[in-house]
Amino acid sequence: MKKIAACFACMLFLFPVFSQSAAVMSDILEKEQASYGDFSYLVAAEAGREATLPEAFDWCTQFESFPGSSTLDSAITAKTVSFFLMSNYDLPGGLMWSAMRNARYAWKELKANGFWKQGMDPDHILSGRELIQALNRFADMFPEARLRDLHRDDGEEQ
């Protein structure tokens, strides 16, 4: 009985810490169109960073993997997610990816590996559920992949 009470007390202390994260995740899951902010939040959370959507977006833009026209609320596509993942998790690719290093070939690489379902268009706008499923699939398919470090010229993390 004491163990159950202790576990319950721990849950009461931990719940406020995770409640914001859970609320954001629920919001993302419900979206018909996931955004760059949603994607950035999920990447930042996976990297262990505590950030709001705007803070996470600002941090992810430093990787220089989003198109110049992207905004926090812009809808995110399969090829944009592919490019970010291929570029910033240092995934090996084929000849065309190595030569061109663009979003279309990143998408083709991941699709060839079975990451994206057959018939999916590279410009498909992901729903929140699809985005979360894609990032979970990424973690399952590439368990050794780690997000590259962002460093300034002076060697400090940005």
N, C-alpha and C positions, 0 to 999 in steps of 0.2 A: 504494500500500500504506500509506503514511503517513497519507493522508486517511482510510482505513478504520479504522486504529488510533486516530486522533484522534476520529473519530465514536464508536467503541466506548467510548473513555475518557469522552467526554462523557455517553454514555448511562448509564454506571456511576454518574456523579455525580448525574445527574438522576433516575434510577430511584427512590431513596428519597423524593424530594420528591413524586413522583406516585403512589407505591405505596399510600399511605393513601387517596387519592382514588379510585384504581382499585378498591381493595377495597370501599370504600363503594358505588361505582357498581355493582359486581358484586352486592353484597348487595341493592341496590334492584331491580336487574333480575330477581332471583330471587323477589321477593315476590309473593304472590298478592293482597295488599292493601297498597297504598302508604299511608304515614302522613303526617301533617302534618310530622313531622320529616324524612322523606325529601324532601318537596316543598321544605321550608325549606332543606335542605342544597343542593339543586339551584339554588334561587334565589340563595342566598348565593354558591355557587361561580361562577355566571354573573356575579354582581356583583363578583367578584374577592376575595371575603372568604374567608379560611381559618378554618374553624370546624368544630367537631364537630356532630353532629346536635342535641344539646341547645342549644348556643350559637346555631346557625343558627335553631332554632325560637324561641328567646328574641328574637333579632333580628327575625325576621319578624312576631312578634306585635306589635311596635311599630308596624307599619303599620296595625294595627286592622282587618284584613280577614278574620280568622278568627272563627268563632262563639265566643262566650264559653265554651262547653263543650268546646272543642277541647283536646286534650293532645298531647304529643309522639308518642304511639303510636296516637292515634285514626286510623281509616281516613279517607282523603280522597276526596271525591267530585268529579265533573266540574263541578258548579256552584260548589263552593268554589274550585277552581282557576280557573274562569272569572272569579269575582268578584275574586280577588286580581289576576289579570292585567289585567282591565278597569280596576280601580280604581287600581292602582299603576304601570301603564305608560301611563296617560292615553290610552287608546284611545277614539276617538270612537264614539259609539253613536247609536242611534235615539231617537225620542221617549220610549218607555217606559223605556229605560235612563237617559236624562237626567232623567226625572221621578222614577223610583223608586229607582234606584241600589241594587238588591238582587241577590242571587246568582242568582235565577231569570232575571232579565232580562239579566244578564251572560252566562249560559249561552245564552240565546236569541240574543243578538247574535253570539256566536262561532259558534253552530250555523248561523245564517243566512249567515255568511261562509264556511261550509264547513270550519270548524275541527274540529268534532265530526262524527262520521259520523252519517248519517241513522238514526233509530230509537234512538239512545242516550238513555237516561233521564238527567235531570239529577242524580238521586241515585245514579247508577252509581258504585260504588266502583272506583277505578282500581287496576290491578295496577302493579307497579313498571315493567314494560315499557311499559304504556300511558302512565304518567306521563312517562317519559323521551321517548317518542315525541311526546307532546303538547307538551312544552317545546321539542323540536327543531322541530316543526311551527310553533310560535309564533315561533321565531327566523327561520324561513324565510318565514312569511307577513307578519311585522311587523319587518323588519330595522332600521327606524329607531326602534323602540320602546326606551325606556330607563327603567329603574326609577327612580322618583322618589326624591329625597334625603330622608332623615329628618333633621330639624333640631330641636334644642331651642330654647327661647325665646331662649337666648343666642347662637344661630346655629351652635353646634357640632354636628357629626354625632353621632348616638347610637351 
